[in-house]
Amino acid sequence: MGRGNEKGLRRGRMRAVVFTDRELDLEGLGIGEVYLIFAKGVKGGITVSEISESVGLAQSKMPLLRRAEEIIEKLEKKYDVLGMSVVFKDYEDEIESVLEAYKPDILVAGRYMPITRKMLEHECAMLFHRERFGLERVLYVHCPGGNLERARNWIKIGKEITVLGIVEPMLPPETYAKKMKECQEMIQKEIEHISKDLAVKKIVTVGGVVEEVKKFAAKLDPSVLILSRNIGVEKVREILEKTEKSVLVV
């Protein structure tokens, strides 16, 4: 199902694809254009011969379609709405198709969305929007070799910013002591570059990425976790599973 908007003028600086089944607060992100993917799961497909089941399934979808229209109408009051998809399955294919077509600056997930390596190949940031989301306290997690300018552009939206650099241990320590020191020096330089001219609290630690993120998130209670995408899809997935905080992957 598609629907377009001909307004043309952007009210903000960013284009967003929003994957959700509920209303989301997107204030503060500088979004001007939105494409909505309204997603709701249903049971598997049916055959054409199952006429009564087909009618029942169609009737069950109607309230969801109306709900999608309601969300679009509210979005139109704040943003230029580029279009809408309503999907009941095959979410990954629809997300990939929309990302290719619209080249957004950010993909916002307001419901469960499986993150894939292919998604990380796109330039857009990905926000996993939980019940609590804000820009008051930002905890940015950096690993050596991340995109410094992209990270800097995102963390500066925060009011209170902590940059956490994590160097993963190399075993045995006696063999990799020199390499570990080089990694710590590199990440310190990268953090200094990211933080230049910004009021930032800087921390460099040695440990497992997932464990250190969990520890510092509990200690600092950020309103959003920002992760450098070069930590890898498996670790991003694990962090998403272990935290209730909103997570932005950049």
Sequence and secondary structure as in RCSB ss.txt:
>XXXX:A:sequence
MGRGNEKGLRRGRMRAVVFTDRELDLEGLGIGEVYLIFAKGVKGGITVSEISESVGLAQSKMPLLRRAEEIIEKL
EKKYDVLGMSVVFKDYEDEIESVLEAYKPDILVAGRYMPITRKMLEHECAMLFHRERFGLERVLYVHCPGGNLER
ARNWIKIGKEITVLGIVEPMLPPETYAKKMKECQEMIQKEIEHISKDLAVKKIVTVGGVVEEVKKFAAKLDPSVL
ILSRNIGVEKVREILEKTEKSVLVV
>XXXX:A:secstr
          SSSEEEEEEESS    TTS EEEEEEEEE        TT HHHHHHHHHHHHHHHHHHHHHHHHH
TTTSEEEEEEEESS HHHHHHHHHHHH  SEEEESS     HHHHTSSSEEEE  SS  SSEEEEEE TT  HHH
HHHHHTT SEEEEEEEE   SSHHHHHHHHHHHHHHHHHHHHHHHTTS EEEEEEES HHHHHHHHHHHH  SEE
EE GGG HHHHHHHHHH  S EEE 
